[in-house]
Amino acid sequence: MQDTFIQAYPKLQQSSVAVAGLWLSHGDEPLLSQWLIDALRPHWRAQNYAIKRIELISVKSWQEVLSELGSQSLFDDASALIVTGNHKPDKAIITELERFAQDAQAGSHGHSLLWLTPKQDKRAQSSKWFAPFAQYGHVIDCNLYNEQQRQQLLQIQAQQFGLTLSQDAWQLLMSHTEHHLLSAYQTLWRLSYLFAPQLMANNNVATQENSNSSSHLSLVALDITDLQAALVSDAQFSVFDLSDAMLAGNSAQVAKIIFQLKATDEPTTLVLWAISKDMRQIMQLMDGQDPQALGIWRSKQGLYQQACRRQAKAQTAAWPALLYRCDQAIKGLIRQPAWELLLQAALELSGKRLFPTQ
């Protein structure tokens, strides 16, 4: 079965999706491949899959893929393999992939294989290696062919963030981000935090008025005036800039951003969220967890690995207590200023310790 990303993505948002078998994503928009993984991951987890990643460094790497699919963990019901690399399988591997896909259709196993490849032209799609995915699996075309498709995808993301934009606002957004998908998505992400108080207020009203509130969540409608004001605000430092500075170990920049966020009345809960997210992911990485399974984008995995190398177990062991104190300060349960503790936590993550470990 072959679908475009726009056709497949809404289907993957459904509560139950059969994910066993072969999946192939081809395209030159890395963000779409990441969204596909993000959409499949809840289904893998709900069905108790062990999520792993294999890089094809040669044709022989396919043997490792088949071996992994043939193994069975004592703790997981099946495996979900995310395969990257552009080495095509040979004739013997193609036969094994066909058998794998047919067995999945027959219910003989529940394993899932997702292969991420660059864009494949019509000639490649008529090749023998492509056939098992097209005939027995799922082929997702992760390419954008016009601006209408780009805006359609971003509208889906905006709704997931709780936002809806007027047509004029969309035109401004696309112009401001130079029709770049990732830049537009990041701007929507920032907007969702900027308008979070309004969104929470709207949904509190919806909760009181509807017994089944989860299906009646209210969206924040933004017009071009709202977006213009937000884009000006977005020119200042954000928690995303703070995250990059902390992971890079740039303590001077961390302090500068914290002071700027405080001066512009950035919500302390949002700053704590950014710090705690990075701290918890670093602790999970240091415990041996896979960055891909944690949802860390490939472009940021290097920064997280650098941050891990700057830390020691004795230091990270104290982080949960520090985060708890930050939360207490924000809620007014302790007298220490919240921004003082947030600065301490941010500097800790960057590798600059204000106080020695006890």
C-alpha positions as a Markdown table, in Angstrom:
| # | Residue | x | y | z |
|---|---|---|---|---|
| 1 | Met | 0.0 | 0.0 | 0.0 |
| 2 | Gln | 1.3 | 3.4 | -0.9 |
| 3 | Asp | 0.2 | 6.7 | 0.7 |
| 4 | Thr | 1.5 | 10.3 | 0.8 |
| 5 | Phe | 2.4 | 11.5 | 4.2 |
| 6 | Ile | -0.6 | 13.8 | 4.2 |
| 7 | Gln | -2.9 | 10.8 | 3.6 |
| 8 | Ala | -1.2 | 8.5 | 6.1 |
| 9 | Tyr | -0.5 | 10.9 | 9.0 |
| 10 | Pro | -4.2 | 11.5 | 10.1 |
| 11 | Lys | -4.8 | 7.7 | 10.1 |
| 12 | Leu | -1.8 | 7.2 | 12.4 |
| 13 | Gln | -3.4 | 9.5 | 14.9 |
| 14 | Gln | -6.2 | 7.0 | 15.5 |
| 15 | Ser | -6.3 | 5.0 | 18.7 |
| 16 | Ser | -5.6 | 1.6 | 17.1 |
| 17 | Val | -3.3 | 1.0 | 14.1 |
| 18 | Ala | -1.8 | -2.3 | 13.0 |
| 19 | Val | 1.9 | -1.6 | 12.8 |
| 20 | Ala | 3.4 | -5.1 | 12.2 |
| 21 | Gly | 5.2 | -5.7 | 8.9 |
| 22 | Leu | 7.2 | -3.6 | 6.5 |
| 23 | Trp | 7.1 | 0.2 | 6.4 |
| 24 | Leu | 9.2 | 2.4 | 4.1 |
| 25 | Ser | 9.4 | 6.2 | 4.3 |
| 26 | His | 11.1 | 8.0 | 1.4 |
| 27 | Gly | 11.6 | 11.7 | 1.0 |
| 28 | Asp | 13.9 | 14.7 | 1.4 |
| 29 | Glu | 12.0 | 16.3 | 4.3 |
| 30 | Pro | 13.6 | 15.0 | 7.5 |
| 31 | Leu | 11.0 | 16.5 | 9.6 |
| 32 | Leu | 8.3 | 14.4 | 8.0 |
| 33 | Ser | 10.3 | 11.2 | 8.7 |
| 34 | Gln | 10.5 | 12.3 | 12.4 |
| 35 | Trp | 6.8 | 13.0 | 12.5 |
| 36 | Leu | 6.2 | 9.5 | 11.1 |
| 37 | Ile | 8.3 | 8.0 | 13.8 |
| 38 | Asp | 6.5 | 10.1 | 16.5 |
| 39 | Ala | 3.2 | 8.9 | 15.1 |
| 40 | Leu | 4.2 | 5.3 | 15.2 |
| 41 | Arg | 5.9 | 5.3 | 18.5 |
| 42 | Pro | 2.7 | 5.4 | 20.7 |
| 43 | His | 1.4 | 2.4 | 18.8 |
| 44 | Trp | 4.7 | 0.5 | 19.3 |
| 45 | Arg | 4.7 | 1.3 | 23.0 |
| 46 | Ala | 1.0 | 0.4 | 23.4 |
| 47 | Gln | 1.8 | -3.0 | 21.9 |
| 48 | Asn | 4.9 | -3.5 | 24.1 |
| 49 | Tyr | 7.5 | -3.3 | 21.3 |
| 50 | Ala | 11.2 | -3.0 | 21.9 |
| 51 | Ile | 12.2 | 0.1 | 19.8 |
| 52 | Lys | 15.6 | -0.1 | 18.3 |
| 53 | Arg | 17.6 | 1.6 | 15.5 |
| 54 | Ile | 20.1 | 0.1 | 13.0 |
| 55 | Glu | 22.2 | 2.0 | 10.5 |
| 56 | Leu | 22.9 | 0.3 | 7.2 |
| 57 | Ile | 26.7 | 0.7 | 6.6 |
| 58 | Ser | 26.7 | -1.9 | 3.8 |
| 59 | Val | 24.5 | -4.4 | 2.2 |
| 60 | Lys | 25.6 | -7.0 | 4.8 |
| 61 | Ser | 23.9 | -4.8 | 7.5 |
| 62 | Trp | 20.6 | -6.3 | 6.3 |
| 63 | Gln | 21.7 | -9.6 | 8.0 |
| 64 | Glu | 21.8 | -7.7 | 11.3 |
| 65 | Val | 18.3 | -6.4 | 10.6 |
| 66 | Leu | 17.0 | -9.8 | 9.9 |
| 67 | Ser | 18.7 | -11.3 | 12.9 |
| 68 | Glu | 17.3 | -8.6 | 15.2 |
| 69 | Leu | 13.8 | -9.2 | 13.8 |
| 70 | Gly | 14.2 | -13.0 | 14.4 |
| 71 | Ser | 15.2 | -12.5 | 18.0 |
| 72 | Gln | 12.6 | -12.4 | 20.8 |
| 73 | Ser | 13.0 | -10.5 | 24.0 |
| 74 | Leu | 11.8 | -12.0 | 27.3 |
| 75 | Phe | 10.4 | -8.6 | 28.3 |
| 76 | Asp | 8.9 | -7.3 | 25.0 |
| 77 | Asp | 6.2 | -8.8 | 22.8 |
| 78 | Ala | 7.9 | -7.8 | 19.5 |
| 79 | Ser | 10.6 | -5.5 | 18.0 |
| 80 | Ala | 10.2 | -2.2 | 16.1 |
| 81 | Leu | 13.3 | -1.5 | 14.0 |
| 82 | Ile | 14.0 | 1.9 | 12.6 |
| 83 | Val | 16.5 | 1.4 | 9.8 |
| 84 | Thr | 18.4 | 4.2 | 8.2 |
| 85 | Gly | 20.9 | 4.2 | 5.3 |
| 86 | Asn | 20.5 | 3.8 | 1.6 |
| 87 | His | 22.1 | 0.4 | 0.9 |
| 88 | Lys | 19.6 | -1.7 | -1.0 |
| 89 | Pro | 18.9 | -5.3 | -0.1 |
| 90 | Asp | 20.2 | -8.1 | -2.4 |
| 91 | Lys | 18.1 | -10.8 | -3.9 |
| 92 | Ala | 18.3 | -13.2 | -0.9 |
| 93 | Ile | 17.4 | -10.4 | 1.6 |
| 94 | Ile | 14.4 | -9.4 | -0.7 |
| 95 | Thr | 13.1 | -12.9 | -0.4 |
| 96 | Glu | 13.4 | -12.8 | 3.4 |
| 97 | Leu | 11.7 | -9.4 | 3.5 |
| 98 | Glu | 8.8 | -10.8 | 1.4 |
| 99 | Arg | 8.5 | -13.7 | 3.8 |
| 100 | Phe | 8.6 | -11.4 | 6.8 |
| 101 | Ala | 5.9 | -9.2 | 5.4 |
| 102 | Gln | 3.6 | -12.1 | 4.4 |
| 103 | Asp | 4.0 | -13.7 | 7.9 |
| 104 | Ala | 3.1 | -10.3 | 9.5 |
| 105 | Gln | -0.1 | -10.2 | 7.4 |
| 106 | Ala | -0.9 | -13.7 | 8.4 |
| 107 | Gly | -0.4 | -12.8 | 12.1 |
| 108 | Ser | 2.5 | -15.2 | 12.6 |
| 109 | His | 4.5 | -12.4 | 14.3 |
| 110 | Gly | 4.1 | -8.8 | 15.3 |
| 111 | His | 7.5 | -7.3 | 14.4 |
| 112 | Ser | 7.7 | -3.9 | 12.6 |
| 113 | Leu | 10.4 | -2.6 | 10.3 |
| 114 | Leu | 10.5 | 1.1 | 9.3 |
| 115 | Trp | 13.2 | 1.9 | 6.7 |
| 116 | Leu | 13.9 | 5.7 | 6.2 |
| 117 | Thr | 15.4 | 6.4 | 2.8 |
| 118 | Pro | 15.9 | 9.5 | 0.6 |
| 119 | Lys | 13.4 | 10.3 | -2.1 |
| 120 | Gln | 12.9 | 7.4 | -4.6 |
| 121 | Asp | 12.1 | 8.3 | -8.2 |
| 122 | Lys | 9.7 | 6.2 | -10.4 |
| 123 | Arg | 12.6 | 4.0 | -11.6 |
| 124 | Ala | 13.6 | 3.1 | -8.1 |
| 125 | Gln | 10.0 | 2.4 | -7.2 |
| 126 | Ser | 9.8 | -0.2 | -10.0 |
| 127 | Ser | 12.9 | -2.0 | -8.7 |
| 128 | Lys | 12.7 | -5.4 | -7.1 |
| 129 | Trp | 13.9 | -4.2 | -3.7 |
| 130 | Phe | 11.0 | -1.8 | -3.5 |
| 131 | Ala | 8.3 | -4.5 | -4.3 |
| 132 | Pro | 8.0 | -6.2 | -0.8 |
| 133 | Phe | 7.3 | -2.8 | 0.8 |
| 134 | Ala | 4.7 | -1.7 | -1.9 |
| 135 | Gln | 3.0 | -5.1 | -2.3 |
| 136 | Tyr | 2.9 | -6.4 | 1.3 |
| 137 | Gly | 3.7 | -3.3 | 3.5 |
| 138 | His | 3.3 | 0.4 | 3.7 |
| 139 | Val | 5.1 | 3.0 | 1.6 |
| 140 | Ile | 4.9 | 6.6 | 2.8 |
| 141 | Asp | 5.9 | 9.3 | 0.4 |
| 142 | Cys | 7.4 | 11.9 | 2.8 |
| 143 | Asn | 7.8 | 14.7 | 0.2 |
| 144 | Leu | 6.0 | 18.0 | -0.2 |
| 145 | Tyr | 5.1 | 19.0 | -3.7 |
| 146 | Asn | 3.4 | 22.4 | -3.2 |
| 147 | Glu | 2.7 | 25.1 | -0.6 |
| 148 | Gln | -0.8 | 23.9 | -0.1 |
| 149 | Gln | 0.5 | 20.6 | 1.3 |
| 150 | Arg | 3.0 | 22.4 | 3.5 |
| 151 | Gln | 0.2 | 24.5 | 5.0 |
| 152 | Gln | -2.1 | 21.5 | 5.4 |
| 153 | Leu | 0.5 | 19.7 | 7.4 |
| 154 | Leu | 1.3 | 22.7 | 9.5 |
| 155 | Gln | -2.4 | 23.2 | 10.2 |
| 156 | Ile | -2.5 | 19.7 | 11.7 |
| 157 | Gln | 0.4 | 20.5 | 13.9 |
| 158 | Ala | -1.1 | 23.8 | 14.9 |
| 159 | Gln | -4.3 | 22.1 | 16.0 |
| 160 | Gln | -2.2 | 19.6 | 18.1 |
| 161 | Phe | -0.7 | 22.7 | 19.7 |
| 162 | Gly | -4.2 | 24.1 | 20.4 |
| 163 | Leu | -3.9 | 26.8 | 17.8 |
| 164 | Thr | -5.8 | 27.9 | 14.7 |
| 165 | Leu | -4.5 | 30.7 | 12.4 |
| 166 | Ser | -6.4 | 33.0 | 10.0 |
| 167 | Gln | -5.5 | 32.9 | 6.3 |
| 168 | Asp | -3.6 | 36.2 | 6.6 |
| 169 | Ala | -1.7 | 34.8 | 9.6 |
| 170 | Trp | -0.7 | 31.7 | 7.7 |
| 171 | Gln | 0.6 | 33.9 | 4.8 |
| 172 | Leu | 2.6 | 35.9 | 7.3 |
| 173 | Leu | 4.0 | 32.8 | 9.0 |
| 174 | Met | 5.1 | 31.2 | 5.7 |
| 175 | Ser | 6.7 | 34.5 | 4.5 |
| 176 | His | 8.4 | 35.0 | 7.9 |
| 177 | Thr | 9.9 | 31.5 | 7.9 |
| 178 | Glu | 10.7 | 31.7 | 4.2 |
| 179 | His | 8.5 | 28.6 | 3.4 |
| 180 | His | 10.8 | 26.4 | 5.5 |
| 181 | Leu | 8.9 | 23.6 | 7.2 |
| 182 | Leu | 11.1 | 23.2 | 10.3 |
| 183 | Ser | 11.2 | 27.0 | 10.9 |
| 184 | Ala | 7.4 | 27.3 | 10.6 |
| 185 | Tyr | 6.9 | 24.3 | 12.9 |
| 186 | Gln | 9.3 | 25.7 | 15.5 |
| 187 | Thr | 7.4 | 29.1 | 15.4 |
| 188 | Leu | 4.1 | 27.2 | 16.0 |
| 189 | Trp | 5.8 | 25.5 | 18.9 |
| 190 | Arg | 6.8 | 28.8 | 20.5 |
| 191 | Leu | 3.4 | 30.2 | 19.9 |
| 192 | Ser | 1.8 | 27.4 | 21.8 |
| 193 | Tyr | 3.8 | 28.4 | 24.9 |
| 194 | Leu | 3.3 | 32.1 | 24.4 |
| 195 | Phe | -0.5 | 31.6 | 24.3 |
| 196 | Ala | -0.6 | 28.7 | 26.8 |
| 197 | Pro | -2.4 | 30.7 | 29.5 |
| 198 | Gln | -5.2 | 31.6 | 27.1 |
| 199 | Leu | -5.4 | 28.0 | 25.9 |
| 200 | Met | -5.6 | 26.7 | 29.5 |
| 201 | Ala | -8.3 | 29.2 | 30.4 |
| 202 | Asn | -10.4 | 28.2 | 27.3 |
| 203 | Asn | -10.1 | 24.5 | 28.1 |
| 204 | Asn | -11.0 | 25.0 | 31.7 |
| 205 | Val | -14.2 | 26.6 | 30.5 |
| 206 | Ala | -14.7 | 23.7 | 28.1 |
| 207 | Thr | -14.2 | 21.2 | 30.9 |
| 208 | Gln | -16.8 | 22.8 | 33.0 |
| 209 | Glu | -19.4 | 23.0 | 30.2 |
| 210 | Asn | -18.9 | 19.5 | 28.7 |
| 211 | Ser | -18.8 | 16.2 | 30.6 |
| 212 | Asn | -16.8 | 14.7 | 27.7 |
| 213 | Ser | -14.3 | 17.6 | 27.6 |
| 214 | Ser | -11.5 | 15.7 | 25.9 |
| 215 | Ser | -13.4 | 15.8 | 22.6 |
| 216 | His | -14.4 | 19.5 | 23.0 |
| 217 | Leu | -11.0 | 21.1 | 23.6 |
| 218 | Ser | -11.0 | 24.8 | 22.6 |
| 219 | Leu | -8.5 | 26.2 | 20.2 |
| 220 | Val | -6.9 | 29.6 | 20.4 |
| 221 | Ala | -7.6 | 31.6 | 17.2 |
| 222 | Leu | -4.8 | 33.8 | 16.1 |
| 223 | Asp | -5.2 | 36.6 | 13.5 |
| 224 | Ile | -2.4 | 38.5 | 11.8 |
| 225 | Thr | -2.2 | 41.1 | 14.6 |
| 226 | Asp | -1.6 | 38.3 | 17.2 |
| 227 | Leu | 1.0 | 36.7 | 15.0 |
| 228 | Gln | 2.9 | 40.0 | 14.3 |
| 229 | Ala | 3.1 | 40.7 | 18.1 |
| 230 | Ala | 4.2 | 37.1 | 18.7 |
| 231 | Leu | 6.9 | 37.2 | 16.1 |
| 232 | Val | 8.3 | 40.4 | 17.7 |
| 233 | Ser | 8.3 | 38.6 | 21.1 |
| 234 | Asp | 9.9 | 35.6 | 19.4 |
| 235 | Ala | 12.9 | 37.7 | 18.5 |
| 236 | Gln | 13.9 | 37.6 | 22.2 |
| 237 | Phe | 15.5 | 34.6 | 23.9 |
| 238 | Ser | 13.2 | 31.6 | 24.4 |
| 239 | Val | 13.4 | 28.4 | 26.5 |
| 240 | Phe | 14.6 | 26.7 | 23.3 |
| 241 | Asp | 17.6 | 29.0 | 23.2 |
| 242 | Leu | 18.2 | 28.2 | 26.9 |
| 243 | Ser | 18.1 | 24.5 | 26.1 |
| 244 | Asp | 20.7 | 24.8 | 23.4 |
| 245 | Ala | 23.0 | 26.9 | 25.6 |
| 246 | Met | 22.7 | 24.4 | 28.5 |
| 247 | Leu | 23.4 | 21.4 | 26.3 |
| 248 | Ala | 26.4 | 23.2 | 24.7 |
| 249 | Gly | 27.9 | 24.0 | 28.1 |
| 250 | Asn | 27.9 | 27.8 | 27.4 |
| 251 | Ser | 27.4 | 28.9 | 31.0 |
| 252 | Ala | 27.8 | 32.6 | 30.2 |
| 253 | Gln | 25.0 | 32.4 | 27.6 |
| 254 | Val | 22.9 | 30.4 | 30.0 |
| 255 | Ala | 23.1 | 33.2 | 32.6 |
| 256 | Lys | 22.4 | 35.8 | 30.0 |
| 257 | Ile | 19.3 | 34.0 | 28.8 |
| 258 | Ile | 18.0 | 33.4 | 32.3 |
| 259 | Phe | 18.3 | 37.1 | 33.1 |
| 260 | Gln | 16.5 | 38.0 | 29.9 |
| 261 | Leu | 13.7 | 35.5 | 30.5 |
| 262 | Lys | 13.3 | 36.9 | 34.0 |
| 263 | Ala | 13.2 | 40.5 | 32.7 |
| 264 | Thr | 10.5 | 39.6 | 30.1 |
| 265 | Asp | 8.4 | 37.8 | 32.7 |
| 266 | Glu | 8.7 | 34.4 | 31.0 |
| 267 | Pro | 6.6 | 31.9 | 33.0 |
| 268 | Thr | 8.8 | 30.2 | 35.6 |
| 269 | Thr | 6.9 | 26.9 | 35.0 |
| 270 | Leu | 7.9 | 27.0 | 31.4 |
| 271 | Val | 11.6 | 27.6 | 32.3 |
| 272 | Leu | 11.5 | 24.7 | 34.8 |
| 273 | Trp | 9.9 | 22.5 | 32.1 |
| 274 | Ala | 12.8 | 23.1 | 29.7 |
| 275 | Ile | 15.4 | 22.5 | 32.4 |
| 276 | Ser | 13.8 | 19.4 | 33.8 |
| 277 | Lys | 13.2 | 17.9 | 30.3 |
| 278 | Asp | 16.9 | 18.1 | 29.4 |
| 279 | Met | 18.0 | 16.9 | 32.9 |
| 280 | Arg | 15.8 | 13.9 | 32.8 |
| 281 | Gln | 16.9 | 13.0 | 29.2 |
| 282 | Ile | 20.5 | 13.3 | 30.2 |
| 283 | Met | 20.0 | 11.0 | 33.2 |
| 284 | Gln | 18.2 | 8.5 | 30.9 |
| 285 | Leu | 21.0 | 8.6 | 28.3 |
| 286 | Met | 23.6 | 8.1 | 31.1 |
| 287 | Asp | 21.6 | 5.0 | 32.2 |
| 288 | Gly | 22.1 | 3.6 | 28.7 |
| 289 | Gln | 18.8 | 4.4 | 27.0 |
| 290 | Asp | 18.6 | 5.0 | 23.3 |
| 291 | Pro | 18.3 | 8.7 | 22.2 |
| 292 | Gln | 16.0 | 7.8 | 19.4 |
| 293 | Ala | 13.7 | 5.9 | 21.7 |
| 294 | Leu | 13.6 | 9.0 | 23.9 |
| 295 | Gly | 12.4 | 11.1 | 21.0 |
| 296 | Ile | 15.6 | 13.2 | 20.8 |
| 297 | Trp | 16.1 | 14.6 | 17.3 |
| 298 | Arg | 19.2 | 13.4 | 15.4 |
| 299 | Ser | 20.3 | 17.0 | 15.0 |
| 300 | Lys | 20.5 | 17.4 | 18.8 |
| 301 | Gln | 21.9 | 14.0 | 19.8 |
| 302 | Gly | 25.4 | 15.3 | 19.6 |
| 303 | Leu | 24.6 | 18.2 | 22.0 |
| 304 | Tyr | 23.1 | 15.7 | 24.5 |
| 305 | Gln | 26.1 | 13.4 | 24.2 |
| 306 | Gln | 28.4 | 16.3 | 25.0 |
| 307 | Ala | 26.3 | 17.2 | 28.0 |
| 308 | Cys | 26.5 | 13.6 | 29.2 |
| 309 | Arg | 30.3 | 13.7 | 29.0 |
| 310 | Arg | 30.4 | 16.8 | 31.2 |
| 311 | Gln | 28.5 | 15.1 | 34.0 |
| 312 | Ala | 29.1 | 12.4 | 36.6 |
| 313 | Lys | 26.6 | 10.1 | 38.3 |
| 314 | Ala | 27.3 | 11.8 | 41.6 |
| 315 | Gln | 26.2 | 15.2 | 40.2 |
| 316 | Thr | 23.1 | 14.0 | 38.3 |
| 317 | Ala | 21.9 | 12.1 | 41.3 |
| 318 | Ala | 21.3 | 15.4 | 43.0 |
| 319 | Trp | 19.2 | 16.8 | 40.1 |
| 320 | Pro | 15.8 | 15.5 | 41.1 |
| 321 | Ala | 16.1 | 17.1 | 44.5 |
| 322 | Leu | 17.1 | 20.4 | 42.9 |
| 323 | Leu | 14.2 | 20.3 | 40.5 |
| 324 | Tyr | 11.9 | 19.6 | 43.4 |
| 325 | Arg | 13.2 | 22.7 | 45.2 |
| 326 | Cys | 12.6 | 24.7 | 42.0 |
| 327 | Asp | 9.0 | 23.5 | 41.9 |
| 328 | Gln | 8.5 | 24.4 | 45.6 |
| 329 | Ala | 9.9 | 27.9 | 45.1 |
| 330 | Ile | 7.7 | 28.5 | 42.1 |
| 331 | Lys | 4.7 | 27.4 | 44.2 |
| 332 | Gly | 5.8 | 29.6 | 47.1 |
| 333 | Leu | 6.3 | 26.7 | 49.4 |
| 334 | Ile | 9.9 | 27.8 | 50.3 |
| 335 | Arg | 11.3 | 31.3 | 50.6 |
| 336 | Gln | 14.3 | 30.9 | 48.2 |
| 337 | Pro | 13.6 | 32.9 | 45.0 |
| 338 | Ala | 12.5 | 30.7 | 42.1 |
| 339 | Trp | 14.7 | 32.5 | 39.5 |
| 340 | Glu | 17.7 | 31.9 | 41.8 |
| 341 | Leu | 17.1 | 28.2 | 41.9 |
| 342 | Leu | 16.3 | 28.1 | 38.1 |
| 343 | Leu | 19.7 | 29.7 | 37.4 |
| 344 | Gln | 21.4 | 27.2 | 39.7 |
| 345 | Ala | 19.8 | 24.3 | 37.9 |
| 346 | Ala | 20.5 | 25.7 | 34.4 |
| 347 | Leu | 24.1 | 26.2 | 35.3 |
| 348 | Glu | 24.4 | 22.7 | 36.8 |
| 349 | Leu | 23.2 | 21.3 | 33.5 |
| 350 | Ser | 25.7 | 23.4 | 31.6 |
| 351 | Gly | 28.5 | 22.0 | 33.8 |
| 352 | Lys | 29.0 | 25.1 | 36.0 |
| 353 | Arg | 28.3 | 24.3 | 39.7 |
| 354 | Leu | 27.6 | 27.1 | 42.1 |
| 355 | Phe | 27.8 | 24.8 | 45.1 |
| 356 | Pro | 29.9 | 21.6 | 45.6 |
| 357 | Thr | 28.1 | 18.2 | 45.8 |
| 358 | Gln | 27.6 | 17.2 | 49.4 |
